[in-house]
């Protein structure tokens, strides 16, 4: 999983990510569930380049499993 911004070399936010990563993953799941698009869009999954799969469903499954693991640790 890559979390990134669109600025070369970033803007320095990754340094603090290690302290709040659980909250970040919970927020990602909320965004995916709240978005009304069908397949994924720039608001919930980022650019949808692969037309063969449904990126939103894949992302929801993956983030759900990550959050389940985070909550048990």
N, C-alpha and C positions, 0 to 999 in steps of 0.2 A: 504494500500500500504506500503510495506516495501522496503526501500532503504538501502542496507547494503554492507559491504565488507566481504571478506572471512577470515579476521583475527580475532581471538578471542578478544573480547572487542573493536574491531575496531581500527582505527589509528587516531581518533580524528577529522575527517573531518565533522562529523555531527553538531558540534558546530556552524560552519559557514553556514550550510545549510539554516537556517531560513532567512538569508539575501539574498540568491540567488535562492530560491526554484522555482520562476517563470522561471528563465533561465534554470534551471535543467529540468523542465517539457517540455519546448520548445525543448531542446536538445534531450530528450527522443523521442519525436514525430519525429524529424528529423532522428534519428537513425533508428526507425522503418520503416519510409517511404523509406529510402535510401537502406536498406538491401534487397538483391535480393532473399533471401530464401523464400520458399512458406509458411511454417507452423510456423516458429520461429526457432531460433538457438541460440547458446551461445552468438553470437555477438549482437543480438537485444532483445531477450526475456529472456535470461538465459537458463538453462537446460530445455528441453522439456520433461517432465515426463508423461503428460497426452496425450495418443494417441487418445482419443475420441474427443477432441476439437482441434481447431486451435488456439493456444495461441497467435500467432501474431495478428490475427484479433480481438481477445478479448482485447488484450493490446492496439491496435490502437483505438478501440472504447472508451475504458476507458480513455486513455490519451487525446483523442480528447475532450471528455466531461469535463475533468479536466481543460484543457487549455481554453476551451470556458468560463468556470466559472471564471478562473483567470483573463481573459482579460476583463470581465465585472465588476470586482471589483477593 
